[in-house]
Amino acid sequence: MGSPPMPKMRNLITDVPGIRVGNADDTKLCSGVTVVLPDEKATAVIDVRGGGTGTRDTHALEYEGAVDEVHAFVLSGGSAFGLDAATGVQTWLRERDIGFPVGTARVPIVPQAILFDLLNGGDKNWGKHPPYQHLAYQACDAAGDEFALGTAGAGYGATTANLKGGLGSASVRTASGVTVGAIAAVNAVGTVTIGGTPHFWAAPFEVDGEFGNLGIPEKFGPEHLQLSVKSGPPGQATTLVIVATDAEMDQLMLKRVAIMAHAGMARATYPAHTPLDGDIVFALSTARKEGPDDPRSLSEVGNAAANAVARAIARGVYEATALKTPSALPAYKDLFPSRA
């Protein structure tokens, strides 16, 4: 008997076996939370390239940490107030007896990164308790193979310099049979489209018309390289990414994948990794397949991750819908309806 057929790809990070994703968001708040849940404890790392980050519980992602397993990941709106989201995920996991064993206790390890969406016109007068813990718990309950893109989850209130941002995802299977997926909350300081055109910076990496199939502009000149960034002080922008693979890897190998995955951010946003943003890539392995055994095969996984990240970022903007607030930026499909 031969090997069973590979499952059909959904073009989502959940194509990586052992990964579920849940979103929860609030229309009035104009913000939300995205949770990535491995079916089992995962090995993971973090790689930070932006100048203004907001994170929680990332100690387990460092080589010198005493804890070498992760039980969930959280991307959240709300800026520093959103860091409360990880508590909601920890509560959900603890109820299911999932966590790092410490004697008879179990402590869920839940790394998190946040984005700034406090000035998007939503009602942020939440009183004594930010809603992110509750939203994160809801996101865990909703986790599955399918999830919404665009104005959803952590991308609900996100923006770019000129268009509504959002939540995007993409996946790929390498020639060696390894599955790689990415999810991105796109709140970039710069642009995801080229100049004032409907063309995406990530166009050379597009698969099956997933964000319009427009390619790059027929004529590309210096005018397309004019820099456009969000107005206002630093700390209001970031792109948050989680990359997953089913290839078994240790933290050192995953660190190289995360480093390479940042190239996808630079391929899809202009500019990237500035002092004005908090660009972060998490990378994790579900260890369902034999991992790379030499630098060349490790590079194949890292390159696939970079391409998936670029595509996920473009899809986050392409699939977004505009917020219903007075100061809302247009969504891509509103500004370019004939191209959608």
N, C-alpha and C positions, 0 to 999 in steps of 0.2 A: 504493500500500500504506500502511496506517495504522501507527501506532507499535505495537511489541510490547506485549502485556499486562503490567501490573505484576506482579511475583512476589507470591505469597501471603505475608502477614506471619506471622512466628512469635511476635511480641510479645517479641522479644529485641533487644539492641543489634546483633546480627549481621544484622538486617534492613537495616542501613546497608551498602550495597555496599562491599566492600573491607575488611571487618572480620571477624576470627576471634577466638574466645575459648577459652582452655583453663583447666581447673581441675586441681589436684592437692592432695590432703589426706591426712592420716594419722590413723586412728582412735585409735591409742594416744596420739599427741601432742595430739589435739583441736585441730588447727590446720591451716592450709593456705594456698595461694597461688592467685591468679587472674591470668592474663596476657591482655592485649588486644593482638592483633597486627594492625596494618594491613598489607595486601598490599604497599603501597608506603610510602615515607617520607611522614609526615603533618605538617601544620602544627598546632600545639597551644598551649594556654595552661593556666595554673593560677590558681585563685582560692581563697584561704584565708580562712575566716571563723571557725574554731574557735580556741580559746586554747592548745591543747597539741598541736601537730602533730609528726609524724615523717616526714621525706621524704628522698629521695636523687635527685640528678641532675636537679633542676628548673631549672637555669640556662638550658637551651634554651627554656624556656617564658616567659622574661622578654624584654621588648622590647630591652634593651641587650645581650643575649647575642650571642656571635659565631656560635653555631650556631642555625639556624632550622629544623631538621628533627628529627623523633622517629621511632624505629623500633619501639618497643613501650612498653607501660605495665604496671606491676605493682602489684597490691593484695595485701597480705600480712598474715597474723597474725604473732605473735612479738614484737611491740613492736620495740625497736631491734635485737634479734637478727634479726628478719625482713628488715632492710635488706640482708642478704646475698643475698636472692632475685634482685635485679637482676643480680648477677654471673652467676647461672645463665642468665638470659635473654640477657645479653651473649655468653656462651659459645656458646649455641645460634645466635644471629644471626651471630657471627663465623665459625662453621663453614660458614655459607652465604654468606659474603662480603657481609654486609649491615652498613652503617654509614656514618658521616660520613667522607668521604675527607680524609685528611691525608697528602699525598704519596702514597706507595704503600701506606700503612696505611688501614684502615677501623675506625672506632670507633663501635660501636652506642650510640645515645643512648636510655637507658631510664629515664624518670622513674618514681618509685615513691613510694607512701605506705603506711604501716603502721598496724595497729590493735593494741590491747593485749588479749591473750587468755591471759596467763600464769597466771591464777589460776582457771581453769575446771575444774580437776581432772585435766587431761591430764598425761601423763608428760613433763616438760620436762627431764629429766636426759639430755641428748643428748651429753654428753661435750665433747671439744675443739671440735667443729665443729657449729654449728647446722644443721639439715636443710633450711633454706629454699632454699639454692642448688640442691640436688638436686630439691626439689619444683618449683621454678620451671622447671627444665629439662624435667621431666616434663610440666608444664602446657603448655609450648610444643609438645611432641610430640603432646599431646592436642587442640590447638587446632582448632576447626572451627566450623561454623554452629550446631550444637546444643551445649548445655552444661547441667549440672545447676544448679538453684536451691535455695535454702534452706540446709541444712547441707552446704555444699560450698565448695571453694576457700577464698578469703579469709574467707568467712562461716562456715566450719566451726565455729570456736570462739567466734563473736561472740554477744553478749547485749545485751538492752536492760534498762531498769530493772525490768521485771516479766516478760519473756518471752524465750525463746531468740531471738537475732537470726539473721541469715543473709545469703545472697547473693540479690539480686533484680535483675530486668531488665524493661524495657518499651520499646515503640517506638510510633511514630505517623508517619503520612504526612500532611503538611500539604495544605491546599487547593491550593497551588501545585505540589504534586508532590515536595516535598523530604522526605526521610526523616530522622527524628531518633530516636536510641535512647539509652538510659541503662542503666548497670549500677551497682549500689550494694552495698557491703559494710556491713551495718547493725549497728553495735556502739554504738548510741546511748546517751547518758547519760540520756535521758528515755524516754518511752513512745511507741509507734507506735499503740497503741489508746487509745480515749477512756475515761479513768477505769478502772473495773473491768469495763467492758463489752466485748463482742466487736467493737464497731464501730471502724473505722480512721479516724484523722484525715484520711487521704487519700481517704475515701469519695466526696466529690463529683467526683473525677477518675477514678474507676474505669471500666474499659472491659470489657464482656462478662463481668462476674462474675469477673474475674481474681483477686480476693481475697475472695470470699464473697458479694458483692452484697447487703450488709446495709444500706447507706446510713448515715446518721447516726442517733443515738438519737431516738426519737419525741418524747421530752421531754428537752430539753437545759437544764441548770441550772448554777449555780455549783459544785455538787459535782463536776461533770465537769472543772472547771478546777483542781482541787487538784494541786499540783506533786508529781511523784514522780520522783526521780533515783537513779542508782546510789549506793550507799553507798561510803565509802572516799575516799582522796585523789584529787586531780586526776590526769589523764593515763591513766585507765583506760577511756576511751570515745571513740568517734568514729564518724562516718559518712563513708565514702569513696565518691566518685562519679566515674564517667567518662561524659561525654556525647559522642556522635558524630553527625555529620551528613554527608551526601553533597554538601551545598552548598559550593561553593568560597568560602573566606573567608580573609582575612589575620588576623594575630594580634589586631589591634585589634577586628575584628568578632567574633572568637571570644571575646575577653575579655568583651564585652557579653553573649554567649550564656551564658558561665560565670556571670557575675554574676546574670543572670536565672534560671539553673538553680538557684541557691541558694534561690530562693523555693520551689521544690519540696521542698527539705529542710525548710523551715519549715512547709509545708503538711502534711507527713507525720510529723514528730516534734515532741514537746512536752516540754521546750523544745529549741530548736536554737541553734547558734552560741554556746554558753556558754564561760566560761573553763575549764570542766571537760573539754572535748572538743577534737578536732582536725579539725573538719569541713572537707572539701576537695572542690572540683569541678575535675576536668580536663575540658577541651573540645578536641575535635579535628575536623578536616575531612579527608575522603578526596577531596574535590574532583572528584567524578564528575559533578556537575551545575553548571549556572550558578548563581552565588550571588546573594544579595540585592543589589538595586541602589538601595535607599532605606531610610530608617529604619523605615518601616512593615513592609516585608518582612523586615528583620532582626529586628524585634520579634516577627513571627510565628514565626520559628525559635526565638527565645529563650523564648517562651511555651510552645511545644511541648516544648522541653527541660525547662522547669520542671514541666509536667504529667507527662512521662515519668519524671522523677526521683521525684516523689511516688508514682507507681504502683509504680516499681521498689522503693522502700523498703518499701511495704506488702507487696509480693509476697515480699520477702526474709524477712519475719517469718511470713507466712501459709504459706509452703512449708517452713519449717524443721521439723526433727525434734529432739527433746531429746537432749542428750548422755547417755551412760550412765556418769555419774559421780555420787558421793554428793550433791554440792551443786548438781546441775544444775537450772537453771530450767526450768519447763514450756514445751513448745512450744504455739503457738497452737491447733493442732488437737487437742492433748491436753486443754487447758483448756476449749475450746469445741467438743467433738466434734459436737454437733448443728448447728453453724454452718459446719462445714468442707465 
